[in-house]
Amino acid sequence: EPYIYHEFDEDFVGSPITVLVTGFLRSEAAFSSFGERSGRDEASQVAL
């Protein structure tokens, strides 16, 4: 799930791009269900 932090002059939606992974924001984590993952995401948003 790449995040692109940059302002572009043109919209590139629908265009082919190449993604080079140079780092990550958080480690991988195992979840028993989508609901568990969703709940953790909501808790993180509240914390921010």
PQR file with spaces between the fields and no chain letter, atoms N, CA, C, O and H, PARSE charges and radii, in Angstrom:
ATOM       1  N    GLU     1       0.846   -1.166    0.000 -0.4000 1.5000
ATOM       2  CA   GLU     1       0.000    0.000    0.000 -0.0000 2.0000
ATOM       3  C    GLU     1       0.897    1.237    0.000  0.5500 1.7000
ATOM       4  O    GLU     1       1.215    1.765    1.066 -0.5500 1.4000
ATOM       5  N    PRO     2       1.305    1.702   -1.166 -0.5600 1.5000
ATOM       6  CA   PRO     2       2.197    2.864   -1.205  0.2800 2.0000
ATOM       7  C    PRO     2       1.454    4.182   -0.977  0.5500 1.7000
ATOM       8  O    PRO     2       0.318    4.362   -1.415 -0.5500 1.4000
ATOM       9  N    TYR     3       2.109    5.066   -0.301 -0.4000 1.5000
ATOM      10  CA   TYR     3       1.616    6.437   -0.122 -0.0000 2.0000
ATOM      11  C    TYR     3       2.572    7.354   -0.872  0.5500 1.7000
ATOM      12  O    TYR     3       3.787    7.233   -0.718 -0.5500 1.4000
ATOM      13  H    TYR     3       3.032    4.920    0.055  0.4000 1.0000
ATOM      14  N    ILE     4       2.048    8.264   -1.675 -0.4000 1.5000
ATOM      15  CA   ILE     4       2.883    9.175   -2.452 -0.0000 2.0000
ATOM      16  C    ILE     4       2.732   10.570   -1.857  0.5500 1.7000
ATOM      17  O    ILE     4       1.682   11.201   -1.983 -0.5500 1.4000
ATOM      18  H    ILE     4       1.060    8.362   -1.799  0.4000 1.0000
ATOM      19  N    TYR     5       3.792   11.041   -1.209 -0.4000 1.5000
ATOM      20  CA   TYR     5       3.785   12.356   -0.577 -0.0000 2.0000
ATOM      21  C    TYR     5       4.518   13.339   -1.479  0.5500 1.7000
ATOM      22  O    TYR     5       5.723   13.544   -1.330 -0.5500 1.4000
ATOM      23  H    TYR     5       4.644   10.528   -1.106  0.4000 1.0000
ATOM      24  N    HIS     6       3.807   13.937   -2.396 -0.4000 1.5000
ATOM      25  CA   HIS     6       4.405   14.907   -3.309 -0.0000 2.0000
ATOM      26  C    HIS     6       3.295   15.655   -4.023  0.5500 1.7000
ATOM      27  O    HIS     6       2.232   15.090   -4.277 -0.5500 1.4000
ATOM      28  H    HIS     6       2.828   13.771   -2.517  0.4000 1.0000
ATOM      29  N    GLU     7       3.520   16.883   -4.343 -0.4000 1.5000
ATOM      30  CA   GLU     7       2.572   17.672   -5.127 -0.0000 2.0000
ATOM      31  C    GLU     7       2.965   17.558   -6.597  0.5500 1.7000
ATOM      32  O    GLU     7       4.101   17.867   -6.959 -0.5500 1.4000
ATOM      33  H    GLU     7       4.384   17.343   -4.137  0.4000 1.0000
ATOM      34  N    PHE     8       2.046   17.121   -7.438 -0.4000 1.5000
ATOM      35  CA   PHE     8       2.302   16.984   -8.870 -0.0000 2.0000
ATOM      36  C    PHE     8       1.508   18.028   -9.635  0.5500 1.7000
ATOM      37  O    PHE     8       0.401   18.393   -9.240 -0.5500 1.4000
ATOM      38  H    PHE     8       1.123   16.870   -7.144  0.4000 1.0000
ATOM      39  N    ASP     9       2.080   18.506  -10.734 -0.4000 1.5000
ATOM      40  CA   ASP     9       1.404   19.496  -11.575 -0.0000 2.0000
ATOM      41  C    ASP     9       0.234   18.892  -12.340  0.5500 1.7000
ATOM      42  O    ASP     9      -0.741   19.583  -12.637 -0.5500 1.4000
ATOM      43  H    ASP     9       2.980   18.209  -11.055  0.4000 1.0000
ATOM      44  N    GLU    10       0.329   17.590  -12.662 -0.4000 1.5000
ATOM      45  CA   GLU    10      -0.712   16.931  -13.444 -0.0000 2.0000
ATOM      46  C    GLU    10      -1.250   15.720  -12.697  0.5500 1.7000
ATOM      47  O    GLU    10      -0.566   15.152  -11.845 -0.5500 1.4000
ATOM      48  H    GLU    10       1.120   17.028  -12.420  0.4000 1.0000
ATOM      49  N    ASP    11      -2.475   15.330  -13.019 -0.4000 1.5000
ATOM      50  CA   ASP    11      -3.103   14.139  -12.458 -0.0000 2.0000
ATOM      51  C    ASP    11      -2.572   12.917  -13.199  0.5500 1.7000
ATOM      52  O    ASP    11      -2.581   12.895  -14.430 -0.5500 1.4000
ATOM      53  H    ASP    11      -3.030   15.792  -13.710  0.4000 1.0000
ATOM      54  N    PHE    12      -2.114   11.912  -12.484 -0.4000 1.5000
ATOM      55  CA   PHE    12      -1.593   10.711  -13.133 -0.0000 2.0000
ATOM      56  C    PHE    12      -2.472    9.485  -12.886  0.5500 1.7000
ATOM      57  O    PHE    12      -2.031    8.359  -13.118 -0.5500 1.4000
ATOM      58  H    PHE    12      -2.106   11.929  -11.484  0.4000 1.0000
ATOM      59  N    VAL    13      -3.691    9.680  -12.424 -0.4000 1.5000
ATOM      60  CA   VAL    13      -4.624    8.576  -12.205 -0.0000 2.0000
ATOM      61  C    VAL    13      -4.854    7.857  -13.528  0.5500 1.7000
ATOM      62  O    VAL    13      -5.140    8.496  -14.541 -0.5500 1.4000
ATOM      63  H    VAL    13      -4.050   10.594  -12.236  0.4000 1.0000
ATOM      64  N    GLY    14      -4.730    6.537  -13.526 -0.4000 1.5000
ATOM      65  CA   GLY    14      -4.914    5.737  -14.728 -0.0000 2.0000
ATOM      66  C    GLY    14      -3.639    5.553  -15.530  0.5500 1.7000
ATOM      67  O    GLY    14      -3.618    4.769  -16.479 -0.5500 1.4000
ATOM      68  H    GLY    14      -4.497    6.018  -12.704  0.4000 1.0000
ATOM      69  N    SER    15      -2.582    6.256  -15.172 -0.4000 1.5000
ATOM      70  CA   SER    15      -1.306    6.138  -15.873 -0.0000 2.0000
ATOM      71  C    SER    15      -0.458    5.062  -15.208  0.5500 1.7000
ATOM      72  O    SER    15      -0.509    4.902  -13.988 -0.5500 1.4000
ATOM      73  H    SER    15      -2.599    6.893  -14.401  0.4000 1.0000
ATOM      74  N    PRO    16       0.320    4.325  -15.991 -0.5600 1.5000
ATOM      75  CA   PRO    16       1.222    3.348  -15.377  0.2800 2.0000
ATOM      76  C    PRO    16       2.348    4.075  -14.636  0.5500 1.7000
ATOM      77  O    PRO    16       2.889    5.063  -15.132 -0.5500 1.4000
ATOM      78  N    ILE    17       2.692    3.582  -13.457 -0.4000 1.5000
ATOM      79  CA   ILE    17       3.795    4.159  -12.686 -0.0000 2.0000
ATOM      80  C    ILE    17       4.685    3.031  -12.176  0.5500 1.7000
ATOM      81  O    ILE    17       4.261    1.877  -12.114 -0.5500 1.4000
ATOM      82  H    ILE    17       2.253    2.779  -13.054  0.4000 1.0000
ATOM      83  N    THR    18       5.892    3.363  -11.820 -0.4000 1.5000
ATOM      84  CA   THR    18       6.813    2.432  -11.185 -0.0000 2.0000
ATOM      85  C    THR    18       7.014    2.898   -9.752  0.5500 1.7000
ATOM      86  O    THR    18       7.263    4.078   -9.508 -0.5500 1.4000
ATOM      87  H    THR    18       6.236    4.300  -11.871  0.4000 1.0000
ATOM      88  N    VAL    19       6.908    1.974   -8.803 -0.4000 1.5000
ATOM      89  CA   VAL    19       7.056    2.314   -7.388 -0.0000 2.0000
ATOM      90  C    VAL    19       8.326    1.659   -6.867  0.5500 1.7000
ATOM      91  O    VAL    19       8.496    0.445   -6.978 -0.5500 1.4000
ATOM      92  H    VAL    19       6.706    1.015   -9.000  0.4000 1.0000
ATOM      93  N    LEU    20       9.210    2.459   -6.302 -0.4000 1.5000
ATOM      94  CA   LEU    20      10.429    1.971   -5.678 -0.0000 2.0000
ATOM      95  C    LEU    20      10.267    2.144   -4.172  0.5500 1.7000
ATOM      96  O    LEU    20      10.157    3.268   -3.682 -0.5500 1.4000
ATOM      97  H    LEU    20       9.071    3.446   -6.211  0.4000 1.0000
ATOM      98  N    VAL    21      10.254    1.044   -3.446 -0.4000 1.5000
ATOM      99  CA   VAL    21      10.065    1.094   -1.992 -0.0000 2.0000
ATOM     100  C    VAL    21      11.399    1.456   -1.345  0.5500 1.7000
ATOM     101  O    VAL    21      12.392    0.748   -1.506 -0.5500 1.4000
ATOM     102  H    VAL    21      10.344    0.131   -3.844  0.4000 1.0000
ATOM     103  N    THR    22      11.407    2.561   -0.615 -0.4000 1.5000
ATOM     104  CA   THR    22      12.635    3.020    0.044 -0.0000 2.0000
ATOM     105  C    THR    22      12.517    3.021    1.566  0.5500 1.7000
ATOM     106  O    THR    22      13.499    3.279    2.263 -0.5500 1.4000
ATOM     107  H    THR    22      10.600    3.136   -0.484  0.4000 1.0000
ATOM     108  N    GLY    23      11.333    2.736    2.080 -0.4000 1.5000
ATOM     109  CA   GLY    23      11.125    2.710    3.521 -0.0000 2.0000
ATOM     110  C    GLY    23       9.700    2.319    3.820  0.5500 1.7000
ATOM     111  O    GLY    23       8.920    2.038    2.910 -0.5500 1.4000
ATOM     112  H    GLY    23      10.536    2.526    1.514  0.4000 1.0000
ATOM     113  N    PHE    24       9.358    2.300    5.092 -0.4000 1.5000
ATOM     114  CA   PHE    24       7.994    1.957    5.468 -0.0000 2.0000
ATOM     115  C    PHE    24       7.580    2.771    6.677  0.5500 1.7000
ATOM     116  O    PHE    24       8.417    3.238    7.449 -0.5500 1.4000
ATOM     117  H    PHE    24       9.991    2.528    5.831  0.4000 1.0000
ATOM     118  N    LEU    25       6.272    2.935    6.830 -0.4000 1.5000
ATOM     119  CA   LEU    25       5.731    3.718    7.937 -0.0000 2.0000
ATOM     120  C    LEU    25       5.466    2.873    9.167  0.5500 1.7000
ATOM     121  O    LEU    25       5.582    3.358   10.292 -0.5500 1.4000
ATOM     122  H    LEU    25       5.591    2.556    6.203  0.4000 1.0000
ATOM     123  N    ARG    26       5.111    1.609    8.962 -0.4000 1.5000
ATOM     124  CA   ARG    26       4.836    0.729   10.098 -0.0000 2.0000
ATOM     125  C    ARG    26       5.157   -0.706    9.701  0.5500 1.7000
ATOM     126  O    ARG    26       5.119   -1.062    8.523 -0.5500 1.4000
ATOM     127  H    ARG    26       5.017    1.215    8.048  0.4000 1.0000
ATOM     128  N    SER    27       5.469   -1.511   10.687 -0.4000 1.5000
ATOM     129  CA   SER    27       5.778   -2.919   10.455 -0.0000 2.0000
ATOM     130  C    SER    27       4.523   -3.682   10.079  0.5500 1.7000
ATOM     131  O    SER    27       3.404   -3.230   10.321 -0.5500 1.4000
ATOM     132  H    SER    27       5.501   -1.222   11.644  0.4000 1.0000
ATOM     133  N    GLU    28       4.728   -4.850    9.480 -0.4000 1.5000
ATOM     134  CA   GLU    28       3.593   -5.714    9.178 -0.0000 2.0000
ATOM     135  C    GLU    28       3.019   -6.250   10.478  0.5500 1.7000
ATOM     136  O    GLU    28       3.744   -6.440   11.455 -0.5500 1.4000
ATOM     137  H    GLU    28       5.637   -5.217    9.283  0.4000 1.0000
ATOM     138  N    ALA    29       1.726   -6.492   10.486 -0.4000 1.5000
ATOM     139  CA   ALA    29       1.067   -7.037   11.667 -0.0000 2.0000
ATOM     140  C    ALA    29      -0.014   -8.013   11.224  0.5500 1.7000
ATOM     141  O    ALA    29      -0.658   -7.815   10.194 -0.5500 1.4000
ATOM     142  H    ALA    29       1.137   -6.338    9.692  0.4000 1.0000
ATOM     143  N    ALA    30      -0.206   -9.058   12.006 -0.4000 1.5000
ATOM     144  CA   ALA    30      -1.240  -10.050   11.707 -0.0000 2.0000
ATOM     145  C    ALA    30      -2.526   -9.670   12.439  0.5500 1.7000
ATOM     146  O    ALA    30      -2.490   -9.258   13.598 -0.5500 1.4000
ATOM     147  H    ALA    30       0.318   -9.218   12.843  0.4000 1.0000
ATOM     148  N    PHE    31      -3.656   -9.811   11.759 -0.4000 1.5000
ATOM     149  CA   PHE    31      -4.963   -9.532   12.344 -0.0000 2.0000
ATOM     150  C    PHE    31      -5.853  -10.744   12.122  0.5500 1.7000
ATOM     151  O    PHE    31      -5.803  -11.374   11.065 -0.5500 1.4000
ATOM     152  H    PHE    31      -3.686  -10.146   10.817  0.4000 1.0000
ATOM     153  N    SER    32      -6.661  -11.068   13.111 -0.4000 1.5000
ATOM     154  CA   SER    32      -7.534  -12.234   12.996 -0.0000 2.0000
ATOM     155  C    SER    32      -8.746  -11.957   12.115  0.5500 1.7000
ATOM     156  O    SER    32      -9.382  -12.891   11.627 -0.5500 1.4000
ATOM     157  H    SER    32      -6.701  -10.557   13.970  0.4000 1.0000
ATOM     158  N    SER    33      -9.074  -10.672   11.906 -0.4000 1.5000
ATOM     159  CA   SER    33     -10.226  -10.324   11.075 -0.0000 2.0000
ATOM     160  C    SER    33     -10.075   -8.897   10.557  0.5500 1.7000
ATOM     161  O    SER    33      -9.260   -8.125   11.062 -0.5500 1.4000
ATOM     162  H    SER    33      -8.557   -9.914   12.302  0.4000 1.0000
ATOM     163  N    PHE    34     -10.867   -8.561    9.551 -0.4000 1.5000
ATOM     164  CA   PHE    34     -10.866   -7.194    9.036 -0.0000 2.0000
ATOM     165  C    PHE    34     -11.361   -6.221   10.103  0.5500 1.7000
ATOM     166  O    PHE    34     -10.872   -5.096   10.198 -0.5500 1.4000
ATOM     167  H    PHE    34     -11.529   -9.188    9.142  0.4000 1.0000
ATOM     168  N    GLY    35     -12.329   -6.659   10.901 -0.4000 1.5000
ATOM     169  CA   GLY    35     -12.869   -5.815   11.962 -0.0000 2.0000
ATOM     170  C    GLY    35     -11.813   -5.420   12.980  0.5500 1.7000
ATOM     171  O    GLY    35     -11.785   -4.282   13.450 -0.5500 1.4000
ATOM     172  H    GLY    35     -12.726   -7.573   10.823  0.4000 1.0000
ATOM     173  N    GLU    36     -10.941   -6.369   13.320 -0.4000 1.5000
ATOM     174  CA   GLU    36      -9.862   -6.061   14.263 -0.0000 2.0000
ATOM     175  C    GLU    36      -8.932   -5.011   13.669  0.5500 1.7000
ATOM     176  O    GLU    36      -8.529   -4.070   14.354 -0.5500 1.4000
ATOM     177  H    GLU    36     -10.963   -7.293   12.938  0.4000 1.0000
ATOM     178  N    ARG    37      -8.599   -5.173   12.414 -0.4000 1.5000
ATOM     179  CA   ARG    37      -7.720   -4.205   11.739 -0.0000 2.0000
ATOM     180  C    ARG    37      -8.380   -2.829   11.681  0.5500 1.7000
ATOM     181  O    ARG    37      -7.747   -1.815   11.973 -0.5500 1.4000
ATOM     182  H    ARG    37      -8.927   -5.937   11.858  0.4000 1.0000
ATOM     183  N    SER    38      -9.630   -2.805   11.310 -0.4000 1.5000
ATOM     184  CA   SER    38     -10.368   -1.548   11.202 -0.0000 2.0000
ATOM     185  C    SER    38     -10.423   -0.832   12.552  0.5500 1.7000
ATOM     186  O    SER    38     -10.274    0.388   12.619 -0.5500 1.4000
ATOM     187  H    SER    38     -10.145   -3.629   11.073  0.4000 1.0000
ATOM     188  N    GLY    39     -10.636   -1.588   13.613 -0.4000 1.5000
ATOM     189  CA   GLY    39     -10.682   -1.009   14.953 -0.0000 2.0000
ATOM     190  C    GLY    39      -9.361   -0.392   15.358  0.5500 1.7000
ATOM     191  O    GLY    39      -9.334    0.666   15.987 -0.5500 1.4000
ATOM     192  H    GLY    39     -10.757   -2.580   13.558  0.4000 1.0000
ATOM     193  N    ARG    40      -8.268   -1.041   15.003 -0.4000 1.5000
ATOM     194  CA   ARG    40      -6.951   -0.485   15.326 -0.0000 2.0000
ATOM     195  C    ARG    40      -6.687    0.785   14.524  0.5500 1.7000
ATOM     196  O    ARG    40      -6.107    1.738   15.043 -0.5500 1.4000
ATOM     197  H    ARG    40      -8.290   -1.900   14.492  0.4000 1.0000
ATOM     198  N    ASP    41      -7.111    0.801   13.261 -0.4000 1.5000
ATOM     199  CA   ASP    41      -6.948    2.007   12.444 -0.0000 2.0000
ATOM     200  C    ASP    41      -7.716    3.171   13.050  0.5500 1.7000
ATOM     201  O    ASP    41      -7.202    4.287   13.113 -0.5500 1.4000
ATOM     202  H    ASP    41      -7.582    0.026   12.840  0.4000 1.0000
ATOM     203  N    GLU    42      -8.941    2.921   13.495 -0.4000 1.5000
ATOM     204  CA   GLU    42      -9.753    3.981   14.104 -0.0000 2.0000
ATOM     205  C    GLU    42      -9.100    4.488   15.389  0.5500 1.7000
ATOM     206  O    GLU    42      -9.099    5.691   15.650 -0.5500 1.4000
ATOM     207  H    GLU    42      -9.359    2.014   13.444  0.4000 1.0000
ATOM     208  N    ALA    43      -8.551    3.587   16.183 -0.4000 1.5000
ATOM     209  CA   ALA    43      -7.883    3.989   17.423 -0.0000 2.0000
ATOM     210  C    ALA    43      -6.651    4.835   17.115  0.5500 1.7000
ATOM     211  O    ALA    43      -6.361    5.787   17.839 -0.5500 1.4000
ATOM     212  H    ALA    43      -8.552    2.610   15.971  0.4000 1.0000
ATOM     213  N    SER    44      -5.927    4.501   16.054 -0.4000 1.5000
ATOM     214  CA   SER    44      -4.751    5.281   15.660 -0.0000 2.0000
ATOM     215  C    SER    44      -5.147    6.681   15.224  0.5500 1.7000
ATOM     216  O    SER    44      -4.454    7.649   15.538 -0.5500 1.4000
ATOM     217  H    SER    44      -6.163    3.727   15.466  0.4000 1.0000
ATOM     218  N    GLN    45      -6.252    6.798   14.507 -0.4000 1.5000
ATOM     219  CA   GLN    45      -6.709    8.111   14.051 -0.0000 2.0000
ATOM     220  C    GLN    45      -7.088    8.989   15.233  0.5500 1.7000
ATOM     221  O    GLN    45      -6.800   10.186   15.239 -0.5500 1.4000
ATOM     222  H    GLN    45      -6.815    6.012   14.252  0.4000 1.0000
ATOM     223  N    VAL    46      -7.727    8.406   16.222 -0.4000 1.5000
ATOM     224  CA   VAL    46      -8.121    9.168   17.406 -0.0000 2.0000
ATOM     225  C    VAL    46      -6.876    9.638   18.149  0.5500 1.7000
ATOM     226  O    VAL    46      -6.842   10.756   18.663 -0.5500 1.4000
ATOM     227  H    VAL    46      -7.961    7.434   16.217  0.4000 1.0000
ATOM     228  N    ALA    47      -5.846    8.782   18.206 -0.4000 1.5000
ATOM     229  CA   ALA    47      -4.614    9.132   18.907 -0.0000 2.0000
ATOM     230  C    ALA    47      -3.893   10.290   18.234  0.5500 1.7000
ATOM     231  O    ALA    47      -3.232   11.085   18.903 -0.5500 1.4000
ATOM     232  H    ALA    47      -5.873    7.874   17.788  0.4000 1.0000
ATOM     233  N    LEU    48      -4.016   10.390   16.918 -0.4000 1.5000
ATOM     234  CA   LEU    48      -3.345   11.481   16.203 -0.0000 2.0000
ATOM     235  C    LEU    48      -4.050   12.776   16.468  0.5500 1.7000
ATOM     236  O    LEU    48      -3.641   13.818   15.958 -0.5500 1.4000
ATOM     237  H    LEU    48      -4.553    9.744   16.374  0.4000 1.0000
